Amino acid sequence: MSRRARGILVAAIAVALLLLYVWAVAWRGWALVTSGRAVGVALGLAVLIIPLLVVWFVVREVGQAMAVDALTKRLADEGGLHEDDLPRSPGGRIDRSVAAEQFPAARDAVAAEPDSWRAWFHLGWAYDAAGDRRHARESLRRAVRLERAERAGRRG
């Protein structure tokens, strides 16, 4: 099984387990709402907010992952993907010091072309390699928005 297929399988299992949890919480919340007691109704409504937030978050993150995957395929088709040649430990972890050395080039590319989704895409993966997941997600979200705007501009 390929690494990508394993990743998708693990994500699907995690989402399925999370949805089972959401169902259980929603069921308990609904039981409280239908109890007829004021405190039960209030607590039940509060509990029902949790499943709604979880579903919103999961849909948002899965959509983002699919959008980034589409950008990856598009860059691959264009020949614009950078080769992942970062040294790794025997366990597969990226050598953060080498990633940090390569980071300024990605940051400079964004500074030179701030409206380039390709530059933001590469910056996102540079952040990821350097271990800064928060900035990686922000950069990849920006890449997705810029690419969508680019496509909309071509249609309009």
Phi and psi in degrees as GROMACS dihedral restraints (atoms count N, CA, C in turn):
[ dihedral_restraints ]
;  ai    aj    ak    al  type     phi  dphi    fc
    3     4     5     6     1   -69.8    20    10
    4     5     6     7     1   161.4    20    10
    6     7     8     9     1   -60.8    20    10
    7     8     9    10     1   -41.4    20    10
    9    10    11    12     1   -64.4    20    10
   10    11    12    13     1   -43.8    20    10
   12    13    14    15     1   -64.1    20    10
   13    14    15    16     1   -40.2    20    10
   15    16    17    18     1   -62.3    20    10
   16    17    18    19     1   -42.1    20    10
   18    19    20    21     1   -61.5    20    10
   19    20    21    22     1   -43.1    20    10
   21    22    23    24     1   -65.7    20    10
   22    23    24    25     1   -40.8    20    10
   24    25    26    27     1   -63.5    20    10
   25    26    27    28     1   -45.4    20    10
   27    28    29    30     1   -62.5    20    10
   28    29    30    31     1   -42.9    20    10
   30    31    32    33     1   -63.4    20    10
   31    32    33    34     1   -41.6    20    10
   33    34    35    36     1   -64.5    20    10
   34    35    36    37     1   -40.3    20    10
   36    37    38    39     1   -65.4    20    10
   37    38    39    40     1   -43.2    20    10
   39    40    41    42     1   -61.8    20    10
   40    41    42    43     1   -43.5    20    10
   42    43    44    45     1   -65.2    20    10
   43    44    45    46     1   -41.0    20    10
   45    46    47    48     1   -62.1    20    10
   46    47    48    49     1   -44.3    20    10
   48    49    50    51     1   -64.8    20    10
   49    50    51    52     1   -39.1    20    10
   51    52    53    54     1   -64.6    20    10
   52    53    54    55     1   -40.3    20    10
   54    55    56    57     1   -66.7    20    10
   55    56    57    58     1   -33.9    20    10
   57    58    59    60     1   -63.4    20    10
   58    59    60    61     1   -43.4    20    10
   60    61    62    63     1   -61.3    20    10
   61    62    63    64     1   -45.8    20    10
   63    64    65    66     1   -59.6    20    10
   64    65    66    67     1   -43.6    20    10
   66    67    68    69     1   -60.9    20    10
   67    68    69    70     1   -44.2    20    10
   69    70    71    72     1   -63.9    20    10
   70    71    72    73     1   -42.6    20    10
   72    73    74    75     1   -66.7    20    10
   73    74    75    76     1   -43.6    20    10
   75    76    77    78     1   -62.6    20    10
   76    77    78    79     1   -40.0    20    10
   78    79    80    81     1   -60.5    20    10
   79    80    81    82     1   -44.0    20    10
   81    82    83    84     1   -68.2    20    10
   82    83    84    85     1   -39.4    20    10
   84    85    86    87     1   -61.9    20    10
   85    86    87    88     1   -43.3    20    10
   87    88    89    90     1   -64.8    20    10
   88    89    90    91     1   -37.9    20    10
   90    91    92    93     1   -62.1    20    10
   91    92    93    94     1   -39.0    20    10
   93    94    95    96     1   -67.2    20    10
   94    95    96    97     1   -42.6    20    10
   96    97    98    99     1   -61.2    20    10
   97    98    99   100     1   -41.5    20    10
   99   100   101   102     1   -84.3    20    10
  100   101   102   103     1     3.4    20    10
  102   103   104   105     1   -68.1    20    10
  103   104   105   106     1   -24.5    20    10
  105   106   107   108     1    87.2    20    10
  106   107   108   109     1   -10.9    20    10
  108   109   110   111     1   -87.8    20    10
  109   110   111   112     1   142.7    20    10
  111   112   113   114     1   -59.2    20    10
  112   113   114   115     1   -44.9    20    10
  114   115   116   117     1   -65.5    20    10
  115   116   117   118     1   -41.7    20    10
  117   118   119   120     1   -62.6    20    10
  118   119   120   121     1   -43.1    20    10
  120   121   122   123     1   -63.0    20    10
  121   122   123   124     1   -45.6    20    10
  123   124   125   126     1   -62.6    20    10
  124   125   126   127     1   -46.3    20    10
  126   127   128   129     1   -65.5    20    10
  127   128   129   130     1   -40.5    20    10
  129   130   131   132     1   -60.4    20    10
  130   131   132   133     1   -44.1    20    10
  132   133   134   135     1   -63.2    20    10
  133   134   135   136     1   -40.4    20    10
  135   136   137   138     1   -63.7    20    10
  136   137   138   139     1   -41.6    20    10
  138   139   140   141     1   -67.2    20    10
  139   140   141   142     1   -35.0    20    10
  141   142   143   144     1   -67.3    20    10
  142   143   144   145     1   -20.1    20    10
  144   145   146   147     1   -66.4    20    10
  145   146   147   148     1   -35.0    20    10
  147   148   149   150     1   -59.5    20    10
  148   149   150   151     1   -51.7    20    10
  150   151   152   153     1   -60.3    20    10
  151   152   153   154     1   -37.2    20    10
  153   154   155   156     1   -62.4    20    10
  154   155   156   157     1   -43.6    20    10
  156   157   158   159     1   -65.0    20    10
  157   158   159   160     1   -40.9    20    10
  159   160   161   162     1   -63.6    20    10
  160   161   162   163     1   -45.7    20    10
  162   163   164   165     1   -62.7    20    10
  163   164   165   166     1   -44.0    20    10
  165   166   167   168     1   -58.3    20    10
  166   167   168   169     1   -46.4    20    10
  168   169   170   171     1   -63.8    20    10
  169   170   171   172     1   -44.6    20    10
  171   172   173   174     1   -63.6    20    10
  172   173   174   175     1   -45.4    20    10
  174   175   176   177     1   -60.5    20    10
  175   176   177   178     1   -43.8    20    10
  177   178   179   180     1   -61.6    20    10
  178   179   180   181     1   -47.2    20    10
  180   181   182   183     1   -71.0    20    10
  181   182   183   184     1   -38.9    20    10
  183   184   185   186     1   -66.4    20    10
  184   185   186   187     1   -40.9    20    10
  186   187   188   189     1   -61.4    20    10
  187   188   189   190     1   -41.1    20    10
  189   190   191   192     1   -64.1    20    10
  190   191   192   193     1   -43.4    20    10
  192   193   194   195     1   -61.7    20    10
  193   194   195   196     1   -40.9    20    10
  195   196   197   198     1   -66.8    20    10
  196   197   198   199     1   -38.2    20    10
  198   199   200   201     1   -66.6    20    10
  199   200   201   202     1   -42.2    20    10
  201   202   203   204     1   -65.7    20    10
  202   203   204   205     1   -38.8    20    10
  204   205   206   207     1   -61.4    20    10
  205   206   207   208     1   -40.0    20    10
  207   208   209   210     1   -65.0    20    10
  208   209   210   211     1   -39.7    20    10
  210   211   212   213     1   -64.9    20    10
  211   212   213   214     1   -38.9    20    10
  213   214   215   216     1   -61.3    20    10
  214   215   216   217     1   -44.5    20    10
  216   217   218   219     1   -64.2    20    10
  217   218   219   220     1   -41.1    20    10
  219   220   221   222     1   -63.4    20    10
  220   221   222   223     1   -44.9    20    10
  222   223   224   225     1   -64.1    20    10
  223   224   225   226     1   -38.2    20    10
  225   226   227   228     1   -62.2    20    10
  226   227   228   229     1   -43.0    20    10
  228   229   230   231     1   -63.3    20    10
  229   230   231   232     1   -33.7    20    10
  231   232   233   234     1   -81.4    20    10
  232   233   234   235     1    -9.6    20    10
  234   235   236   237     1    77.4    20    10
  235   236   237   238     1    21.7    20    10
  237   238   239   240     1  -102.7    20    10
  238   239   240   241     1     6.6    20    10
  240   241   242   243     1   -79.0    20    10
  241   242   243   244     1   137.2    20    10
  243   244   245   246     1   -81.2    20    10
  244   245   246   247     1   142.3    20    10
  246   247   248   249     1   -70.9    20    10
  247   248   249   250     1   135.3    20    10
  249   250   251   252     1   -83.3    20    10
  250   251   252   253     1    90.1    20    10
  252   253   254   255     1  -113.0    20    10
  253   254   255   256     1    19.7    20    10
  255   256   257   258     1   -69.1    20    10
  256   257   258   259     1   137.3    20    10
  258   259   260   261     1   -66.1    20    10
  259   260   261   262     1   145.4    20    10
  261   262   263   264     1  -128.8    20    10
  262   263   264   265     1   155.8    20    10
  264   265   266   267     1   -74.1    20    10
  265   266   267   268     1   167.5    20    10
  267   268   269   270     1   -57.3    20    10
  268   269   270   271     1   -26.1    20    10
  270   271   272   273     1   -83.6    20    10
  271   272   273   274     1    -3.7    20    10
  273   274   275   276     1    98.3    20    10
  274   275   276   277     1     1.2    20    10
  276   277   278   279     1   -77.1    20    10
  277   278   279   280     1   138.7    20    10
  279   280   281   282     1   -70.0    20    10
  280   281   282   283     1   141.0    20    10
  282   283   284   285     1   -72.2    20    10
  283   284   285   286     1   105.5    20    10
  285   286   287   288     1   -62.1    20    10
  286   287   288   289     1   -30.8    20    10
  288   289   290   291     1   -67.2    20    10
  289   290   291   292     1   -39.1    20    10
  291   292   293   294     1   -69.6    20    10
  292   293   294   295     1   -40.0    20    10
  294   295   296   297     1   -61.8    20    10
  295   296   297   298     1   -40.3    20    10
  297   298   299   300     1   -65.4    20    10
  298   299   300   301     1   -33.4    20    10
  300   301   302   303     1   -67.5    20    10
  301   302   303   304     1   -33.8    20    10
  303   304   305   306     1   -85.8    20    10
  304   305   306   307     1   -13.1    20    10
  306   307   308   309     1   -61.6    20    10
  307   308   309   310     1   -43.1    20    10
  309   310   311   312     1   -56.9    20    10
  310   311   312   313     1   -32.4    20    10
  312   313   314   315     1   -63.6    20    10
  313   314   315   316     1   -41.7    20    10
  315   316   317   318     1   -68.0    20    10
  316   317   318   319     1   -41.0    20    10
  318   319   320   321     1   -63.8    20    10
  319   320   321   322     1   -41.3    20    10
  321   322   323   324     1   -66.4    20    10
  322   323   324   325     1   -34.1    20    10
  324   325   326   327     1   -64.6    20    10
  325   326   327   328     1   -38.5    20    10
  327   328   329   330     1   -69.2    20    10
  328   329   330   331     1   -38.6    20    10
  330   331   332   333     1   -63.9    20    10
  331   332   333   334     1   -36.5    20    10
  333   334   335   336     1   -74.4    20    10
  334   335   336   337     1   -34.8    20    10
  336   337   338   339     1  -134.2    20    10
  337   338   339   340     1    76.8    20    10
  339   340   341   342     1   -67.0    20    10
  340   341   342   343     1   -15.4    20    10
  342   343   344   345     1  -101.5    20    10
  343   344   345   346     1    11.7    20    10
  345   346   347   348     1   -92.0    20    10
  346   347   348   349     1   116.1    20    10
  348   349   350   351     1   -65.5    20    10
  349   350   351   352     1   -31.0    20    10
  351   352   353   354     1   -63.9    20    10
  352   353   354   355     1   -43.3    20    10
  354   355   356   357     1   -63.9    20    10
  355   356   357   358     1   -42.7    20    10
  357   358   359   360     1   -66.5    20    10
  358   359   360   361     1   -36.3    20    10
  360   361   362   363     1   -60.1    20    10
  361   362   363   364     1   -49.3    20    10
  363   364   365   366     1   -66.2    20    10
  364   365   366   367     1   -35.9    20    10
  366   367   368   369     1   -63.9    20    10
  367   368   369   370     1   -40.3    20    10
  369   370   371   372     1   -58.5    20    10
  370   371   372   373     1   -44.6    20    10
  372   373   374   375     1   -73.2    20    10
  373   374   375   376     1   -27.3    20    10
  375   376   377   378     1   -67.2    20    10
  376   377   378   379     1   -43.2    20    10
  378   379   380   381     1   -59.8    20    10
  379   380   381   382     1   -44.4    20    10
  381   382   383   384     1   -60.1    20    10
  382   383   384   385     1   -46.0    20    10
  384   385   386   387     1   -63.4    20    10
  385   386   387   388     1   -33.6    20    10
  387   388   389   390     1   -79.3    20    10
  388   389   390   391     1    -6.0    20    10
  390   391   392   393     1    92.2    20    10
  391   392   393   394     1     8.8    20    10
  393   394   395   396     1   -99.5    20    10
  394   395   396   397     1    83.9    20    10
  396   397   398   399     1   -66.2    20    10
  397   398   399   400     1   -37.6    20    10
  399   400   401   402     1   -61.9    20    10
  400   401   402   403     1   -49.3    20    10
  402   403   404   405     1   -69.4    20    10
  403   404   405   406     1   -29.4    20    10
  405   406   407   408     1   -62.3    20    10
  406   407   408   409     1   -48.2    20    10
  408   409   410   411     1   -62.3    20    10
  409   410   411   412     1   -43.4    20    10
  411   412   413   414     1   -61.1    20    10
  412   413   414   415     1   -43.8    20    10
  414   415   416   417     1   -66.4    20    10
  415   416   417   418     1   -41.0    20    10
  417   418   419   420     1   -69.0    20    10
  418   419   420   421     1   -35.5    20    10
  420   421   422   423     1   -62.5    20    10
  421   422   423   424     1   -41.7    20    10
  423   424   425   426     1   -64.5    20    10
  424   425   426   427     1   -40.5    20    10
  426   427   428   429     1   -59.1    20    10
  427   428   429   430     1   -43.7    20    10
  429   430   431   432     1   -62.5    20    10
  430   431   432   433     1   -45.5    20    10
  432   433   434   435     1   -62.0    20    10
  433   434   435   436     1   -43.9    20    10
  435   436   437   438     1   -65.8    20    10
  436   437   438   439     1   -39.8    20    10
  438   439   440   441     1   -66.5    20    10
  439   440   441   442     1   -39.4    20    10
  441   442   443   444     1   -64.8    20    10
  442   443   444   445     1   -40.9    20    10
  444   445   446   447     1   -64.2    20    10
  445   446   447   448     1   -38.8    20    10
  447   448   449   450     1   -62.1    20    10
  448   449   450   451     1   -45.4    20    10
  450   451   452   453     1   -64.5    20    10
  451   452   453   454     1   -40.1    20    10
  453   454   455   456     1   -65.1    20    10
  454   455   456   457     1   -36.6    20    10
  456   457   458   459     1   -66.3    20    10
  457   458   459   460     1   -33.2    20    10
  459   460   461   462     1   -71.3    20    10
  460   461   462   463     1   -32.1    20    10
  462   463   464   465     1   -79.1    20    10
  463   464   465   466     1   -32.1    20    10
